[in-house]
């Protein structure tokens, strides 16, 4: 059986009797296996949670790229029940266990890389056995150092230096740790990779609603969380609390978390009992609440979101990084922290407050200062969210996967997993009137009002969704966006674009509105193209609205406005071929062709002397004109101009759309501009690629669809996600060194249009992998890898 697909370059493979895919030279083709050596749940410790989160992120972010197995760390006296991820056990106090694991890794051809999570407590008194394991390994090894001591004793320093001679690289979580490895241990900077501790994407719910949910309404909440031990220095806060409570009688301090299992084994609940006694002595029973539980993640993140001030009071200056600290910032908590390296690196330039170790007076002063200033807390919260956004687990997964690919000698292909369709933020942006224009992070900002542009795109997107899913609730949204478009239509047949939250047209409508008019006609035409599946009343009224809107379009000369109109009329004409439709398409298309002929040169195949925004819409419109009229010149110019555009924005591995910080002119003397990339340009490119592939059946177009879509998933110059699958929103832009985290209508709707276009593409990939996995005969097949 031959399977042909243009997803990637096709090579001939065979399936043997054991269902293993092998290549022409009979070498086994297996997905690379990466072995994590780490503590792992059900063991309760920070590194176990870290590894579980990282592995989950890698598996959620990539597919058909690598398999991850875990060798769980235990002592001889430990015994835990694990899930399927744990493949074997390493007893850290058994030299024989290291030897057996080493033999397994060396002999198992599937194992291509070993990743070790290192903390001195995990390998206490057994560093020598670990080094013997490294020495015996013939596979590449990476070590993640969770602690880098600035003043190690002789043995610790020698162990790290010896590890360096035996492994392929270190991963640390802060720049300060990297600097210590280099200056104190003499590690070559080229062998050190900094990947920040991951954080969870958070929807950022309403603080007061969450307080009500947990019975905390009317209280100001300060909190800390984590596995309890004396190293948390909780007493520093308790001793400050009487002063804080005297000025804030509604204050409540939440101490969230179970006692650390190793502490339980050594001393029981001695430290918790000490804290409870301290609460009684200070008379703080009404102001302190112990939540003695290992909370589920969702519940923990909600407690952090309802927190007004988060306190991190470690008494260990050598603690390099803290997951609790990272999670709190990502939840929008204003942070007061002691100066561990992680805090010093993150809480600078207004990101939070640093206090001295065990300084009760300073802690009380800073808590009181923040409680008196809600705006300052709000500013610190916003700064912290923006600072921590790049550390989302999804971004950590991308960084780790990139490093895996670099370290493993045999090439591995990273295939991004396409997220499920999520309309949550799309719907949150929509009021009973229409879709709101902007959002602060993921909170719709009603003060910014509404635009015709956004609601026209929203109409196209929700019609796409209804066409694919036939979900009845889509019809309510289709009608809502259509009614708004009709609301914006004036008696003279033109549209206004800007509407205030009071549902009144604003002064901004004095601006050039031709492109907005074009988008409205595109959306109306697209809606009418679905007349066979939409209720009759919808399309009958929309047809009348479009007739009025088309009255004066022959006076429009804006390139993009003409392109949108051509698309709209093309869609309308699909179900009801009309001479007037064809005439209008030809009129506008001829104008575009004339502009193209005027500007076209040997090295510049475009309609204007510069490339700006929404470029793909122009060649796509001409291709629509060809499909409607059969005029070959439209097809010719469409392909020539589109291929030229693709040569300007695609590399072999990714897309970089034209920056709004510096358009590309025909002299091509522009300095390379980094950043200023908008989701809408990527989305329009994907829509155009899908249409060109449909007409020309060119595999390169299909390949580029996948490449372009992965821009949203992290395949961009920052290697960071643009789409937030937790909220269903899309970030507003990719800049030179940061992501604009606001999730407005334009970006969110653009992503959804691209994602819905990808739905057919996703189905083709799934069929390919299902078919190849079922083949058991030794016959040639063509697959793409």
FENHUMO-V128988 format. One record per residue. N is the residue number from 0. PSI is psi in degrees with one decimal (none if undefined). OMEGA is omega in radians with two decimals (none if undefined). D_FIRST is the distance of its C-alpha to the first C-alpha in whole Angstrom. Layout:
{{N PSI OMEGA D_FIRST} {N PSI OMEGA D_FIRST}}
This chain:
{{0 133.4 -3.14 0} {1 126.9 3.05 4} {2 119.5 -3.14 7} {3 133.3 3.10 10} {4 143.2 -3.11 13} {5 25.4 -3.09 17} {6 -43.9 3.08 18} {7 179.1 3.12 19} {8 128.8 -3.03 19} {9 133.0 3.04 15} {10 155.9 -3.09 15} {11 129.6 3.09 12} {12 161.5 3.06 12} {13 156.5 3.02 10} {14 124.6 3.14 11} {15 -174.9 -3.04 13} {16 -28.2 -3.12 15} {17 12.0 3.11 17} {18 24.0 3.06 14} {19 129.2 3.14 16} {20 127.8 3.13 14} {21 154.3 -3.05 15} {22 -178.5 -3.06 16} {23 -34.4 -3.13 16} {24 14.0 3.02 20} {25 12.6 3.03 19} {26 138.5 3.14 21} {27 136.0 3.07 20} {28 106.0 3.14 19} {29 147.5 3.07 21} {30 129.7 -3.13 23} {31 141.8 3.11 26} {32 134.2 3.09 29} {33 124.0 -3.10 32} {34 118.8 3.04 35} {35 123.3 3.00 38} {36 110.3 -2.95 41} {37 158.7 2.88 43} {38 153.7 -3.01 45} {39 144.0 3.09 43} {40 138.1 0.48 44} {41 -3.0 3.05 45} {42 133.8 -3.12 48} {43 101.4 3.02 50} {44 160.9 -3.05 50} {45 -39.5 -3.11 50} {46 -32.7 3.06 47} {47 -45.5 3.11 45} {48 -42.5 3.12 45} {49 -49.1 -3.10 44} {50 -40.6 3.11 41} {51 -44.1 -3.13 40} {52 -41.2 -3.13 40} {53 -45.4 -3.14 39} {54 -41.2 3.10 36} {55 -41.0 3.14 35} {56 -42.0 3.12 36} {57 -42.4 -3.13 33} {58 -30.2 3.12 31} {59 -23.7 -3.06 31} {60 -31.3 -3.04 31} {61 151.6 3.06 28} {62 151.0 3.10 24} {63 32.6 -3.08 22} {64 -44.2 3.13 25} {65 159.0 3.00 26} {66 138.0 3.13 27} {67 126.4 3.03 31} {68 157.4 -3.09 33} {69 132.5 2.89 37} {70 107.3 -3.01 39} {71 136.6 3.13 42} {72 129.4 3.07 46} {73 159.6 2.91 48} {74 168.9 -3.12 52} {75 -32.9 -3.09 52} {76 -5.7 -3.13 54} {77 153.8 3.00 51} {78 119.2 -3.11 49} {79 156.7 3.05 46} {80 119.1 -3.04 44} {81 168.1 3.03 41} {82 -166.6 -3.04 37} {83 -21.5 -3.08 34} {84 -30.0 -3.08 34} {85 118.6 -3.06 37} {86 -32.5 -3.13 35} {87 175.3 -3.07 38} {88 139.7 2.97 42} {89 111.6 3.06 44} {90 109.0 -2.95 48} {91 -20.5 3.12 50} {92 23.0 3.10 53} {93 106.4 3.12 51} {94 -34.7 -3.14 51} {95 -32.7 3.14 49} {96 -38.5 3.07 46} {97 -42.3 -3.11 46} {98 -43.7 -3.13 45} {99 -39.7 3.13 43} {100 -38.2 3.11 41} {101 -44.1 3.12 41} {102 -41.1 3.12 40} {103 -48.7 -3.09 37} {104 -40.5 -3.09 36} {105 -31.7 -3.06 36} {106 -21.6 -3.13 34} {107 111.4 -3.08 31} {108 -22.1 -3.12 29} {109 -30.2 -3.11 27} {110 116.3 -3.11 31} {111 -17.1 -3.08 31} {112 143.4 3.09 34} {113 129.1 3.10 37} {114 119.8 -3.07 39} {115 125.8 3.02 43} {116 116.2 -3.00 45} {117 125.9 2.94 48} {118 138.9 -3.03 52} {119 -33.7 3.14 55} {120 -27.6 -3.12 55} {121 -32.7 -3.10 52} {122 32.1 -3.09 52} {123 124.1 -3.14 56} {124 9.2 -3.12 58} {125 19.9 3.12 54} {126 -33.5 -3.14 54} {127 -40.8 3.11 54} {128 -37.5 3.11 51} {129 -42.1 -3.14 49} {130 -36.9 3.06 50} {131 -39.4 3.09 49} {132 -45.4 3.14 46} {133 -40.5 -3.13 45} {134 -33.8 -3.10 47} {135 -15.6 -3.04 44} {136 134.9 3.04 41} {137 2.9 3.13 39} {138 153.1 3.08 37} {139 143.6 -3.12 38} {140 135.5 2.96 40} {141 141.9 3.10 41} {142 127.9 3.05 44} {143 116.7 -3.14 45} {144 110.7 3.14 49} {145 -19.0 3.06 51} {146 131.6 3.03 54} {147 109.4 -3.06 56} {148 133.3 3.11 59} {149 -23.5 -3.13 62} {150 68.1 -3.09 64} {151 154.1 3.00 62} {152 173.5 -3.03 64} {153 -43.3 -3.12 64} {154 -44.5 -3.13 61} {155 -44.1 -3.13 59} {156 -44.0 3.14 59} {157 -39.4 -3.13 59} {158 -44.4 3.13 55} {159 -42.4 -3.14 54} {160 -39.9 3.13 55} {161 -38.6 3.06 53} {162 -40.7 -3.10 50} {163 -34.4 -3.12 50} {164 -12.5 -3.01 50} {165 -7.5 -3.03 47} {166 175.1 -3.08 44} {167 -13.7 3.12 42} {168 160.0 3.06 44} {169 146.6 2.94 46} {170 129.8 3.02 45} {171 170.3 -2.98 48} {172 -5.0 3.09 49} {173 156.2 3.07 52} {174 -31.5 3.12 53} {175 -39.6 3.09 56} {176 -39.6 3.11 55} {177 -41.9 3.14 53} {178 -37.2 3.11 56} {179 -43.9 3.12 58} {180 -39.1 -3.10 55} {181 -46.6 -3.01 56} {182 -38.2 -3.07 60} {183 -38.0 -3.04 60} {184 -9.1 3.10 58} {185 25.3 -3.13 57} {186 136.0 3.09 53} {187 130.1 -3.09 52} {188 -27.7 3.14 51} {189 -17.6 3.12 48} {190 6.5 -3.09 47} {191 127.5 3.07 47} {192 130.6 3.10 45} {193 117.6 3.04 47} {194 112.3 -3.05 45} {195 152.7 3.06 47} {196 131.2 -3.08 47} {197 154.1 3.05 44} {198 157.8 -3.10 46} {199 140.9 2.98 44} {200 137.3 -3.03 44} {201 141.4 3.14 46} {202 -13.9 3.13 47} {203 72.8 3.11 51} {204 175.2 -3.13 52} {205 125.6 -3.05 56} {206 -43.8 -3.07 58} {207 -36.9 3.10 61} {208 -40.9 3.12 58} {209 -38.2 3.09 57} {210 -41.2 3.11 60} {211 -40.2 -3.13 61} {212 -37.9 -3.08 58} {213 18.0 3.07 59} {214 32.7 -3.07 63} {215 17.8 -3.13 64} {216 141.7 3.11 65} {217 3.3 -3.14 68} {218 145.0 2.93 68} {219 126.4 -2.98 67} {220 123.9 2.86 65} {221 146.2 -3.05 64} {222 164.1 2.94 62} {223 154.9 3.11 60} {224 166.9 3.14 57} {225 164.8 3.09 56} {226 124.6 -2.95 56} {227 134.0 3.01 60} {228 167.1 -3.11 62} {229 -21.6 3.11 65} {230 -16.5 3.12 64} {231 -19.2 3.12 63} {232 46.4 -3.14 67} {233 -29.2 -3.11 67} {234 -24.4 3.08 71} {235 -41.9 3.11 71} {236 -41.7 -3.13 70} {237 -40.7 -3.13 72} {238 -24.4 3.10 75} {239 -18.0 -2.97 74} {240 -37.0 3.12 74} {241 -41.6 3.12 77} {242 -42.8 -3.14 78} {243 -44.4 -3.10 75} {244 -29.0 -3.14 76} {245 -29.8 3.12 79} {246 -13.5 -3.12 78} {247 77.5 -3.08 75} {248 -13.9 3.13 76} {249 9.8 -3.09 72} {250 143.5 3.05 71} {251 127.9 3.14 68} {252 115.5 3.10 67} {253 123.9 3.05 63} {254 101.0 -2.95 62} {255 124.2 3.03 59} {256 149.0 3.04 57} {257 165.0 3.00 58} {258 140.9 -3.11 59} {259 132.5 -3.10 57} {260 -39.5 -3.14 56} {261 -32.4 3.08 58} {262 -41.2 3.10 61} {263 -44.5 -3.12 61} {264 -37.3 -3.04 61} {265 -39.0 -3.01 64} {266 8.6 -3.12 66} {267 -141.3 -3.11 65} {268 31.9 -3.10 66} {269 -45.6 -3.07 69} {270 -41.7 3.11 68} {271 -42.4 3.11 67} {272 -37.9 3.08 70} {273 -43.1 -3.14 72} {274 -42.1 3.13 70} {275 -40.8 3.10 71} {276 -38.6 3.12 75} {277 -39.6 3.11 75} {278 -43.6 3.14 74} {279 -45.8 -3.12 77} {280 -40.4 -3.10 79} {281 -2.5 3.11 79} {282 40.9 -3.03 79} {283 18.9 -3.04 75} {284 -32.1 -3.13 74} {285 -5.3 -3.03 73} {286 4.2 -3.14 71} {287 135.2 3.07 69} {288 123.7 3.06 66} {289 127.5 3.01 64} {290 88.6 -2.98 60} {291 75.3 -3.10 60} {292 154.2 3.01 56} {293 91.2 -2.93 53} {294 144.4 2.94 52} {295 150.4 -3.04 48} {296 -47.3 -3.09 47} {297 -42.2 3.13 47} {298 -41.8 3.11 51} {299 -46.0 -3.12 52} {300 -31.5 3.08 50} {301 -40.2 3.06 53} {302 -40.6 3.13 56} {303 -37.4 3.14 55} {304 -29.6 3.11 55} {305 -6.4 -3.13 58} {306 134.6 3.10 60} {307 -36.6 3.08 63} {308 131.0 3.10 63} {309 135.9 -3.10 61} {310 126.8 3.04 63} {311 108.8 -2.96 61} {312 37.3 3.10 64} {313 142.9 3.07 63} {314 13.8 -3.12 66} {315 103.8 -3.12 64} {316 -14.3 -3.11 64} {317 0.2 3.10 61} {318 109.0 -2.99 58} {319 -39.2 -3.00 56} {320 156.1 3.11 54} {321 125.6 3.06 54} {322 -35.0 3.13 51} {323 -42.7 3.12 53} {324 -46.5 -3.12 55} {325 -44.1 -3.11 52} {326 -39.7 -3.12 51} {327 -43.2 -3.14 54} {328 -42.0 -3.13 54} {329 -22.1 3.09 51} {330 1.3 3.09 52} {331 17.4 3.12 55} {332 128.5 2.90 58} {333 132.4 -2.99 61} {334 135.5 2.86 61} {335 124.3 -2.99 64} {336 150.0 2.93 63} {337 159.9 -2.92 65} {338 60.6 2.96 64} {339 159.4 -3.10 61} {340 -40.3 3.14 59} {341 -45.8 -3.12 56} {342 -42.5 -3.14 59} {343 -32.1 -3.11 61} {344 -35.2 -3.04 57} {345 -41.4 -3.00 56} {346 56.0 3.07 60} {347 159.0 3.10 61} {348 48.8 3.03 62} {349 15.3 -3.12 63} {350 -12.9 -3.11 60} {351 -167.5 -3.05 62} {352 133.2 3.08 65} {353 132.1 3.04 66} {354 163.6 3.13 69} {355 157.3 3.10 70} {356 133.5 3.02 69} {357 31.2 -3.14 71} {358 92.7 -3.08 73} {359 -42.5 -3.10 74} {360 -45.4 -3.13 76} {361 -40.4 3.13 74} {362 -45.3 -3.14 71} {363 -42.8 -3.12 74} {364 -44.1 -3.08 75} {365 -36.7 3.08 71} {366 -45.3 3.13 70} {367 -39.7 3.14 73} {368 -44.1 -3.13 72} {369 -38.3 3.14 69} {370 -30.5 3.13 70} {371 -12.2 -3.02 73} {372 83.7 -3.14 70} {373 -36.1 -3.13 67} {374 -37.8 3.10 66} {375 -42.3 3.09 66} {376 -41.7 3.14 64} {377 -41.5 3.14 62} {378 -45.2 3.13 62} {379 -41.0 3.12 61} {380 -48.8 -3.13 58} {381 -42.6 3.11 56} {382 -41.9 -3.12 57} {383 -41.7 3.13 55} {384 -44.7 3.13 52} {385 -36.0 -3.14 52} {386 -38.1 -3.04 52} {387 -12.1 -3.09 50} {388 -41.8 3.14 47} {389 -15.0 -3.09 45} {390 9.0 3.09 45} {391 146.2 -3.11 43} {392 -34.3 3.11 41} {393 -39.7 3.11 38} {394 -35.4 3.05 39} {395 -40.4 3.11 40} {396 -42.8 3.12 36} {397 -43.6 -3.14 36} {398 -43.7 3.12 38} {399 -44.1 -3.12 37} {400 -39.4 3.08 33} {401 -38.4 3.11 35} {402 -39.8 3.08 37} {403 -46.5 -3.11 34} {404 -37.4 -3.13 32} {405 -39.3 -3.03 35} {406 -40.7 -3.09 36} {407 123.6 -3.06 33} {408 -43.4 3.11 32} {409 136.8 -3.10 29} {410 136.6 2.98 27} {411 143.7 3.12 26} {412 130.2 3.12 25} {413 116.1 3.14 27} {414 113.1 3.14 25} {415 136.2 3.08 27} {416 129.5 -3.11 27} {417 125.0 -3.09 28} {418 157.2 3.02 31} {419 152.2 3.07 31} {420 131.5 -3.07 33} {421 113.7 -3.12 36} {422 9.8 -3.01 39} {423 -55.5 -3.08 42} {424 -35.7 3.06 44} {425 -45.6 -3.13 43} {426 -35.1 3.12 45} {427 -30.5 3.13 48} {428 -11.9 -3.01 48} {429 120.6 3.06 49} {430 177.3 3.05 52} {431 -18.3 -3.10 54} {432 -48.8 -3.06 54} {433 -170.1 3.11 51} {434 129.7 3.14 49} {435 147.2 -3.03 52} {436 -50.0 -2.99 51} {437 169.5 -3.12 52} {438 142.9 3.00 51} {439 110.6 -2.89 53} {440 -114.0 3.13 50} {441 18.0 3.11 48} {442 112.3 3.14 52} {443 136.4 -3.10 52} {444 93.5 -3.07 55} {445 -24.8 -3.14 57} {446 -21.4 -3.13 60} {447 -7.9 3.05 57} {448 -151.7 -2.99 57} {449 156.6 3.02 54} {450 150.3 3.01 53} {451 -41.5 -3.14 51} {452 -53.3 -3.06 49} {453 -40.5 -3.08 47} {454 -28.9 3.03 47} {455 -46.1 3.09 46} {456 -38.9 3.14 43} {457 -37.6 3.10 43} {458 -43.4 3.10 43} {459 -46.4 -3.07 39} {460 -45.3 -3.09 38} {461 -28.4 3.00 39} {462 -40.6 3.04 38} {463 -45.8 -3.09 34} {464 -41.9 3.14 34} {465 -38.0 3.11 35} {466 -37.0 -3.11 33} {467 -40.0 -2.93 30} {468 -21.9 -3.11 32} {469 39.7 3.13 35} {470 122.9 -3.04 37} {471 -35.5 -3.11 40} {472 -18.3 3.07 42} {473 -31.1 -3.08 41} {474 -36.7 3.11 43} {475 -40.0 3.12 46} {476 -40.1 3.10 45} {477 -46.2 -3.14 44} {478 -39.5 -3.11 47} {479 -48.3 -3.12 49} {480 -36.1 3.10 48} {481 -44.4 -3.13 48} {482 -36.5 3.11 52} {483 -42.4 3.11 52} {484 -43.3 3.11 51} {485 -35.9 3.10 54} {486 -35.9 -3.09 56} {487 -11.8 -3.11 56} {488 128.9 3.14 56} {489 166.0 -3.08 60} {490 -26.2 -3.13 62} {491 4.0 3.09 61} {492 0.9 3.09 57} {493 163.5 -3.12 57} {494 147.7 2.88 56} {495 155.2 -2.97 57} {496 -39.8 -2.95 55} {497 130.0 -3.12 57} {498 132.9 -3.11 58} {499 171.7 3.11 60} {500 -19.9 3.06 60} {501 4.0 3.10 63} {502 39.2 3.09 61} {503 147.4 3.11 63} {504 141.8 -3.06 62} {505 173.0 3.14 63} {506 -19.4 3.13 65} {507 -17.9 -3.08 61} {508 4.4 3.01 61} {509 -9.7 -3.11 63} {510 169.3 3.09 60} {511 121.4 -3.03 57} {512 9.5 -3.07 55} {513 -44.1 -3.12 53} {514 -39.3 3.11 50} {515 -41.7 3.08 51} {516 -42.2 3.12 51} {517 -43.5 -3.13 48} {518 -39.7 3.13 46} {519 -43.0 3.13 48} {520 -38.3 3.05 47} {521 -48.3 -3.08 43} {522 -39.1 3.11 43} {523 -42.7 3.12 45} {524 -40.8 3.14 42} {525 -42.2 3.09 39} {526 -43.7 -3.13 41} {527 -27.4 3.12 42} {528 -15.7 3.14 38} {529 21.7 -3.07 37} {530 -26.2 -3.12 40} {531 -14.7 3.13 38} {532 -6.9 -3.14 37} {533 154.0 3.07 41} {534 143.3 -3.05 44} {535 -40.2 -3.10 46} {536 -34.9 3.13 49} {537 -55.4 -2.95 47} {538 -29.7 3.12 46} {539 -45.0 3.13 49} {540 -37.8 3.13 51} {541 -34.3 3.12 48} {542 -40.8 3.10 49} {543 -40.9 3.12 52} {544 -42.1 -3.13 52} {545 -36.2 3.10 50} {546 -44.5 3.13 52} {547 -40.3 -3.10 55} {548 -23.8 -3.08 53} {549 -2.5 -3.01 52} {550 -37.8 -3.02 56} {551 14.3 -3.04 56} {552 -17.3 3.12 53} {553 -8.3 3.10 54} {554 0.3 -3.10 56} {555 134.8 -3.14 54} {556 -1.8 3.07 53} {557 129.5 -3.06 51} {558 -49.8 -3.07 48} {559 -35.5 3.08 46} {560 -44.0 3.10 48} {561 -40.2 -3.13 47} {562 -44.7 3.12 44} {563 -40.4 3.14 44} {564 -43.3 3.11 45} {565 -45.2 3.13 43} {566 -43.9 -3.12 40} {567 -44.9 -3.13 42} {568 -36.8 3.08 43} {569 -46.2 3.14 40} {570 -43.7 -3.14 38} {571 -36.1 -3.06 41} {572 -14.5 -3.08 41} {573 -38.6 -3.09 37} {574 -12.7 -3.12 38} {575 85.5 -3.10 42} {576 129.3 -3.03 42} {577 136.6 -3.11 45} {578 -40.2 -3.12 47} {579 -37.9 3.08 49} {580 -47.7 -3.12 46} {581 -41.3 -3.14 45} {582 -43.8 -3.13 48} {583 -41.7 3.10 48} {584 -44.9 -3.13 45} {585 -41.3 -3.14 46} {586 -50.9 -3.08 49} {587 -37.6 -3.14 48} {588 -38.8 3.09 45} {589 -36.3 3.08 47} {590 -43.0 3.12 49} {591 -43.6 3.13 46} {592 -41.9 3.12 45} {593 -42.6 3.10 49} {594 -40.6 3.13 49} {595 -47.8 -3.13 46} {596 -34.1 -3.11 48} {597 -37.9 -3.05 51} {598 -18.9 -2.99 49} {599 131.0 3.04 47} {600 176.9 -3.09 47} {601 -32.6 -3.10 45} {602 13.4 -3.11 44} {603 97.3 -3.06 45} {604 72.0 -3.06 42} {605 169.4 -3.03 44} {606 -19.4 -3.11 46} {607 171.5 3.14 49} {608 10.2 -3.13 50} {609 156.9 3.01 49} {610 127.1 -3.11 46} {611 -118.6 -3.09 47} {612 163.2 3.04 45} {613 37.7 -3.02 42} {614 -37.8 -3.02 41} {615 -22.5 -3.10 38} {616 -28.1 -3.06 39} {617 -56.3 3.10 41} {618 -32.9 3.12 38} {619 -40.0 3.13 36} {620 -41.3 3.13 39} {621 -33.5 3.08 39} {622 -37.5 3.04 35} {623 -40.2 3.13 36} {624 -40.5 3.09 39} {625 -44.1 -3.12 37} {626 -31.3 -3.12 34} {627 -33.1 -2.99 38} {628 -22.9 -3.06 40} {629 5.4 3.13 37} {630 115.5 -3.02 40} {631 -31.7 -3.09 38} {632 -31.1 3.11 40} {633 -41.8 3.11 39} {634 -44.0 -3.09 35} {635 -49.0 -3.13 37} {636 -38.5 3.12 39} {637 -50.8 -3.09 37} {638 -43.1 -3.11 34} {639 -44.7 -3.11 37} {640 -38.1 -3.13 38} {641 -43.7 3.12 35} {642 -36.0 3.07 34} {643 -46.4 3.12 37} {644 -45.5 -3.13 38} {645 -35.9 3.12 34} {646 -22.4 -3.13 36} {647 -22.0 -3.00 39} {648 -9.0 -3.14 37} {649 138.3 2.86 34} {650 -170.9 -3.14 34} {651 -31.8 -2.98 31} {652 -12.1 -3.09 30} {653 178.0 3.11 33} {654 143.1 3.03 34} {655 96.9 -3.07 38} {656 163.0 -3.08 40} {657 131.3 -3.08 43} {658 138.7 3.06 46} {659 1.2 3.05 49} {660 -8.4 3.14 51} {661 99.3 -3.12 51} {662 158.4 3.13 49} {663 118.2 -3.12 48} {664 168.5 -2.99 50} {665 -17.8 3.09 49} {666 -17.3 3.13 51} {667 32.8 3.11 49} {668 5.1 3.14 52} {669 140.8 3.02 51} {670 141.7 3.14 51} {671 124.0 -3.14 48} {672 128.2 3.13 48} {673 134.1 -3.11 47} {674 -173.9 -3.12 46} {675 25.8 3.13 47} {676 132.8 -3.05 43} {677 139.5 3.11 43} {678 -32.9 -3.08 40} {679 -35.0 -3.14 41} {680 -38.0 3.10 40} {681 -42.7 -3.13 36} {682 -46.6 3.13 36} {683 -35.3 3.11 36} {684 -40.7 3.12 34} {685 -42.3 3.10 31} {686 -42.2 -3.14 32} {687 -42.2 3.13 32} {688 -40.6 -3.14 29} {689 -41.3 -3.14 27} {690 -42.6 -3.14 29} {691 -37.2 3.10 29} {692 -38.2 3.13 25} {693 -39.4 -3.08 25} {694 -45.2 -2.97 27} {695 -11.0 3.13 26} {696 44.3 -3.08 22} {697 118.9 -3.06 23} {698 -28.8 -3.12 21} {699 -31.3 3.09 24} {700 -41.8 -3.14 25} {701 -40.0 3.08 23} {702 -42.2 -3.09 23} {703 -26.9 3.06 27} {704 -48.8 -3.13 27} {705 -44.7 3.14 26} {706 -46.0 -3.13 28} {707 -41.9 -3.09 31} {708 -32.2 -3.14 30} {709 -13.0 2.98 31} {710 -41.0 3.12 34} {711 -28.2 -2.99 35} {712 -4.5 3.09 34} {713 -6.6 3.14 35} {714 70.7 -3.14 34} {715 180.0 -2.98 37} {716 -20.3 3.07 40} {717 -8.2 -3.08 42} {718 44.5 -3.12 38} {719 149.9 -3.14 40} {720 143.2 3.02 38} {721 -30.6 3.11 39} {722 131.6 3.13 38} {723 101.3 -3.05 40} {724 -11.7 3.06 37} {725 -44.4 -3.12 40} {726 -23.4 -2.99 42} {727 9.0 3.12 40} {728 162.7 3.11 42} {729 135.1 3.14 41} {730 152.9 -2.95 44} {731 -14.4 3.13 46} {732 156.7 3.08 45} {733 114.2 -3.12 44} {734 -173.4 -3.05 47} {735 -44.3 -3.10 48} {736 17.5 3.07 48} {737 165.4 3.07 48} {738 134.1 3.02 46} {739 109.3 -2.97 48} {740 -11.3 3.11 48} {741 141.1 -3.03 49} {742 74.2 -3.07 46} {743 179.4 -3.06 47} {744 -45.8 -3.07 46} {745 -48.7 -3.09 45} {746 -42.7 -3.10 43} {747 -43.2 3.12 41} {748 -38.3 3.12 41} {749 -45.7 3.10 39} {750 -44.4 -3.09 37} {751 -40.1 3.08 36} {752 -42.6 3.13 35} {753 -42.8 -3.11 33} {754 -39.8 3.13 31} {755 -32.7 3.05 31} {756 -32.6 -3.13 29} {757 -13.6 -3.03 27} {758 -44.1 3.11 26} {759 -39.1 3.12 23} {760 -42.8 3.13 22} {761 -42.4 -3.14 22} {762 -39.2 3.13 20} {763 -41.8 3.13 17} {764 -43.5 -3.11 17} {765 -40.1 3.10 17} {766 -41.8 3.14 14} {767 -50.9 -3.07 12} {768 -35.3 3.09 14} {769 -43.6 -3.11 14} {770 -41.5 -3.12 10} {771 -31.8 -3.13 10} {772 -20.6 -3.11 13} {773 -14.0 -3.06 11} {774 129.3 -3.14 9} {775 -2.0 3.14 11} {776 151.0 3.11 9} {777 71.9 -3.14 10} {778 151.3 -3.07 7} {779 141.6 3.02 7} {780 155.7 3.10 6} {781 116.0 3.09 9} {782 171.7 -3.07 12} {783 126.0 3.14 15} {784 none none 18}}
